Amino acid sequence: MPELPEVETVRRGLNKLIVGLKIKQVSSDNPRSFPNSENDVRLFLVGASIKAVRRRAKVLMIDLSTNYTLVIHLKMTGQLVFVSHHSDRSASSASHADAPHTGATVESGRSNDGLVESTAAKNMSQGVMVGGVAPTFTDIPKDDERKVGANRPAGPASTETDVQRDEQKNATVSANETRFGAGHPNDSLIGKLPDKSTRVKINFSDEANLFFNDQRKFGWMKLMPTAEVSNIDFMRKVGPEPLESNFSPEQFQQRFLRRARTTIKAALLDQTVIAGIGNIYADESLWMSQVHPSRLVGSITDKEFDSLYHSVRDVMSLSIEKGGSTDRNYVDAEGKRGSYMDFANVFRREGQACSRCGNEIIKTRVAGRGTHICPICQVL
Ligand SMILES: [Zn+2]
């Protein structure tokens, strides 16, 4: 499931690409994915311009000039892919020899649009993605194409066949295209669109398209008056954003103390306490602060709360910087290039040595979730 950092990656990418664009046409194939009536679409969506792309927890909001907002939840397998064939968006040198299987991809001939990081190619060789943004493939040394494939399907699956197959698949994608996709990392991020996972297609007046793809159809896109968005049940209940600059350590501690009798891990995962902390970030933050996940919130000291506050923010910031962390299921199935997971200290590292004390990391179960700890650094 795309976590907060992946959703933030989507927001940042779209905010650079679609603000100011005017919607010309909208089509959808599934009322569950897009429940609005044709009338709503005609009145409030078609003809509207994009004003801003916002995020709250894992919910994306595309604000429109009609004072309506498209509210989007990617859920398990949702992704948003922007594709533009505009000649002024691409340089003729752009090529699509391959494309990354990650939570975020950008393909563009432009090198000065802020989306393509000049250091990306360098970092690619370390399996690291910069800012959740992949470089153009023209930036990547030929040798690295194999490395990209190496992170693909589970195990040592970087075969010539994989590379060749991907090259063929991408041959269907035009050379003069700007492409940004993020969310669930699968082939729809890089292949020809629409495809069978496409639920909604938004066509802009400059002929660029935004595709909402969702294999499993749990995600949704809803059009509603902007003023009503904050009244959605979820929005009223969800806790503060951990990365907001005005979110203080004192507030952090106060939010948690409402759950004094629960375990700290359960409280971290409780979206009404604080927004957007998934299982990975809970385990990583607790390890960083040397707090055992089964400790009751009421037993956590002021000093530990302060440390946890900083750990949560550090872990989430780093993950956003790396373009998020994809769930292992996706990694096994599709592979990926670099993500926060490469930097994780305990999450899915059971059996490996703790980078702080050298003892073995173990996997246990807390708050009904698989939980990774160092039993020496994190004592009950
Ligand atoms: Zn340790």
Residues whose N, C-alpha, C, O or C-beta is under 5 A from the ligand:
A	BS01	ZN	C354 R356 C357 G358 C374 I376 C377
